[in-house]
Amino acid sequence: MSILYLKDKRLARRLLKGDERAFNEFFDQYFTGLYRFAKARLGDDASAEEVAQATLCKAVRKLSTYRGEAALFSWLCTFCRREISDFLRLRQRAPRAVGLIIDRPEIWSTLETLEWAELEGPDQDFRRRELARWVRVTLDHLPERYGQVLEWKYLEDLSVKDIAERLGVGVKAAESVLTRARSAFREAFSALQSAASAGVPVEEQGGLS
C-alpha cells in the first residue's frame, strides 16, 4: 500500500471515529476536486456544487467500505459518477458534452490525426461539438484509471506531480500511466468511431478495458 493510501486510510479511520477536525479536512480537501469533476459533466455551478456536497455526505456514510485499495479521491469519484447519473435522471437531462478537453493542444492534435474530413466555415462549430461528444463517450469507455488521469490532466489542469499524488505513485510512474492513457484514448476513439460508422449504437459497444 502506498504512503498516500495509508494517509487516506488514516483520515478514513478518524472520520469513522467521529473526529470533527477530520470532517473539516475531508470536505476542504476533496470538495473542490469533486466540484470540478461534476461541473465538467453538468455544466453549471449550482448543479456541480449540489452533486459534490451529496457525494461527500453519502461517501461519509459508506466510509467503512473504503479499504485503501485506491486513492480516496478515486474512490470518491466513483460515488460522484453515481450522483451525477442520479441527478441527470431525476431531472431528465442529458450529460453535458465535454468541450474543454478538445481545446488542449495534445488532445486536439490526437483527434486531428484521426479520420475526420477537413471542414471549414460554419461546419467547424458542428465538428467541434461532435468531437466534444465523442471525447466524452471515449472517456466513459476507457478503463476508469485511464479516464481519471486524462480528466485530471486536461479538465482539472493538474500537474503530473499532483496526478502522481492522487494515484499514490511516483512522478515517473504517473507519466507512464498518462502515456498509456493517451494511447488507450486514441485506440478507443478510433474503435468507437469505426463501430459507429458500421451502425453499432454506442450503448451496445460495451467498455473498452
C-alpha positions as CSV (number, residue, x, y, z in Angstrom):
1,M,0.0,0.0,0.0
2,S,1.4,3.4,-0.9
3,I,2.2,6.2,1.6
4,L,-0.7,8.2,0.1
5,Y,-3.2,5.4,0.6
6,L,-2.0,4.9,4.2
7,K,-2.7,8.6,4.7
8,D,-6.1,8.3,3.2
9,K,-6.9,5.3,5.4
10,R,-5.8,7.2,8.5
11,L,-8.2,10.0,7.5
12,A,-11.0,7.5,7.0
13,R,-10.4,6.0,10.4
14,R,-10.5,9.4,12.0
15,L,-13.8,10.1,10.3
16,L,-15.3,6.8,11.4
17,K,-14.4,7.7,15.0
18,G,-16.3,11.0,14.7
19,D,-13.2,13.3,14.7
20,E,-14.6,16.7,13.9
21,R,-11.3,18.1,12.6
22,A,-11.1,15.1,10.2
23,F,-14.5,16.0,8.8
24,N,-13.3,19.6,8.1
25,E,-10.1,18.2,6.5
26,F,-12.2,15.8,4.4
27,F,-14.5,18.4,3.0
28,D,-11.8,21.0,2.5
29,Q,-9.5,18.6,0.7
30,Y,-12.0,16.9,-1.6
31,F,-14.8,19.3,-2.3
32,T,-13.1,21.4,-5.0
33,G,-11.9,18.4,-7.0
34,L,-15.3,16.8,-6.9
35,Y,-16.9,20.1,-7.8
36,R,-14.7,20.3,-10.9
37,F,-15.4,16.7,-11.7
38,A,-19.1,17.3,-11.6
39,K,-19.1,20.6,-13.4
40,A,-17.3,19.1,-16.4
41,R,-20.4,16.8,-16.8
42,L,-23.2,19.1,-15.6
43,G,-22.1,22.5,-16.9
44,D,-23.4,24.8,-14.2
45,D,-22.0,25.8,-10.8
46,A,-25.2,25.2,-8.7
47,S,-25.7,21.6,-10.0
48,A,-22.0,20.8,-9.6
49,E,-22.0,22.1,-6.0
50,E,-25.1,20.1,-5.1
51,V,-23.7,16.9,-6.5
52,A,-20.3,17.4,-4.9
53,Q,-21.9,18.0,-1.5
54,A,-24.2,15.0,-1.9
55,T,-21.2,12.9,-2.9
56,L,-19.2,13.8,0.2
57,C,-22.2,13.2,2.5
58,K,-23.0,9.8,1.1
59,A,-19.4,8.8,1.0
60,V,-19.0,9.5,4.7
61,R,-21.8,7.1,5.4
62,K,-20.0,4.4,3.3
63,L,-16.5,5.0,4.6
64,S,-16.5,1.7,6.4
65,T,-16.3,0.1,2.9
66,Y,-13.1,2.0,2.0
67,R,-10.2,-0.4,2.1
68,G,-7.4,1.8,0.8
69,E,-7.0,-0.2,-2.4
70,A,-7.2,3.1,-4.3
71,A,-6.6,6.8,-3.5
72,L,-9.5,8.2,-1.6
73,F,-10.2,10.8,-4.3
74,S,-10.6,8.0,-6.9
75,W,-13.0,6.2,-4.6
76,L,-15.0,9.4,-4.2
77,C,-15.2,9.9,-8.0
78,T,-17.0,6.5,-8.2
79,F,-19.6,7.9,-5.9
80,C,-19.7,11.2,-7.8
81,R,-20.4,9.4,-11.1
82,R,-23.4,7.7,-9.5
83,E,-24.6,11.0,-8.1
84,I,-24.3,12.7,-11.5
85,S,-26.3,9.9,-13.1
86,D,-29.0,10.1,-10.5
87,F,-29.1,13.9,-10.8
88,L,-29.5,13.8,-14.5
89,R,-32.0,11.0,-14.4
90,L,-34.2,12.8,-11.9
91,R,-34.2,16.0,-13.9
92,Q,-34.4,14.2,-17.3
93,R,-31.3,15.9,-18.5
94,A,-28.7,14.6,-20.9
95,P,-25.0,14.6,-19.8
96,R,-23.0,17.6,-20.9
97,A,-20.6,17.1,-23.8
98,V,-17.1,17.9,-22.5
99,G,-15.7,20.7,-24.7
100,L,-12.8,21.9,-22.6
101,I,-10.6,18.8,-23.2
102,I,-10.6,19.2,-27.0
103,D,-9.1,22.7,-26.7
104,R,-5.9,21.2,-25.2
105,P,-3.3,21.0,-28.0
106,E,-2.3,17.4,-27.1
107,I,-5.9,16.1,-27.4
108,W,-6.7,18.2,-30.4
109,S,-3.6,17.0,-32.3
110,T,-4.6,13.5,-31.4
111,L,-8.1,13.9,-32.8
112,E,-6.7,15.7,-35.9
113,T,-4.8,12.6,-36.8
114,L,-8.0,10.5,-36.9
115,E,-10.3,10.1,-39.9
116,W,-12.1,13.4,-39.9
117,A,-12.9,15.3,-43.1
118,E,-11.5,18.7,-43.4
119,L,-14.3,21.2,-42.8
120,E,-14.3,25.0,-43.0
121,G,-16.6,27.8,-42.0
122,P,-19.8,27.1,-40.1
123,D,-19.2,23.4,-40.3
124,Q,-16.3,23.9,-37.9
125,D,-18.7,24.5,-35.0
126,F,-20.6,21.4,-35.7
127,R,-17.3,19.4,-36.0
128,R,-16.1,20.7,-32.6
129,R,-19.4,19.8,-31.0
130,E,-19.2,16.3,-32.4
131,L,-15.6,16.0,-31.3
132,A,-16.6,17.0,-27.8
133,R,-19.4,14.5,-27.7
134,W,-17.1,11.7,-28.9
135,V,-14.4,12.7,-26.4
136,R,-16.9,12.3,-23.6
137,V,-18.1,8.9,-24.9
138,T,-14.5,7.7,-25.3
139,L,-13.5,8.8,-21.8
140,D,-16.5,6.9,-20.4
141,H,-15.5,3.8,-22.3
142,L,-11.9,3.8,-21.1
143,P,-10.7,1.8,-18.0
144,E,-11.6,4.0,-15.0
145,R,-7.9,4.7,-14.1
146,Y,-7.1,6.0,-17.6
147,G,-10.3,8.1,-17.8
148,Q,-9.5,9.7,-14.5
149,V,-5.9,10.6,-15.2
150,L,-6.9,12.2,-18.5
151,E,-9.6,14.2,-16.8
152,W,-7.3,15.3,-14.1
153,K,-4.7,16.4,-16.6
154,Y,-6.9,18.1,-19.2
155,L,-10.0,19.1,-17.4
156,E,-8.7,19.9,-13.9
157,D,-5.3,21.0,-15.3
158,L,-3.3,19.1,-12.7
159,S,0.4,18.8,-12.9
160,V,2.0,15.3,-13.3
161,K,3.2,15.7,-9.7
162,D,-0.4,16.3,-8.5
163,I,-1.6,13.3,-10.5
164,A,1.1,11.2,-9.0
165,E,0.0,12.1,-5.5
166,R,-3.6,11.2,-6.3
167,L,-2.6,7.9,-7.7
168,G,-0.2,7.2,-4.9
169,V,2.8,6.6,-7.2
170,G,6.0,8.4,-8.2
171,V,6.1,11.0,-10.9
172,K,7.7,8.7,-13.5
173,A,5.0,6.1,-12.9
174,A,2.3,8.8,-13.3
175,E,3.9,9.9,-16.6
176,S,3.8,6.2,-17.7
177,V,0.1,6.0,-16.8
178,L,-0.6,9.2,-18.7
179,T,1.2,7.9,-21.8
180,R,-0.8,4.6,-21.7
181,A,-4.0,6.6,-21.1
182,R,-3.4,8.8,-24.2
183,S,-2.6,5.7,-26.3
184,A,-5.8,4.0,-25.0
185,F,-7.8,7.1,-25.7
186,R,-6.6,7.2,-29.3
187,E,-7.4,3.5,-29.8
188,A,-10.7,3.7,-28.1
189,F,-11.7,6.8,-30.1
190,S,-10.9,5.1,-33.4
191,A,-12.7,1.9,-32.3
192,L,-15.9,3.8,-31.3
193,Q,-15.9,5.8,-34.5
194,S,-15.4,2.6,-36.6
195,A,-18.3,0.9,-34.7
196,A,-20.5,4.0,-35.2
197,S,-19.7,4.0,-38.9
198,A,-20.7,0.4,-39.0
199,G,-24.1,1.3,-37.5
200,V,-23.4,-0.1,-34.0
201,P,-25.1,2.1,-31.3
202,V,-22.6,3.5,-28.7
203,E,-24.6,1.9,-25.8
204,E,-24.1,-1.5,-27.4
205,Q,-20.4,-1.3,-27.8
206,G,-19.5,-2.0,-24.2
207,G,-16.5,-1.0,-22.2
208,L,-13.1,-0.8,-23.8
209,S,-10.9,-2.1,-21.0
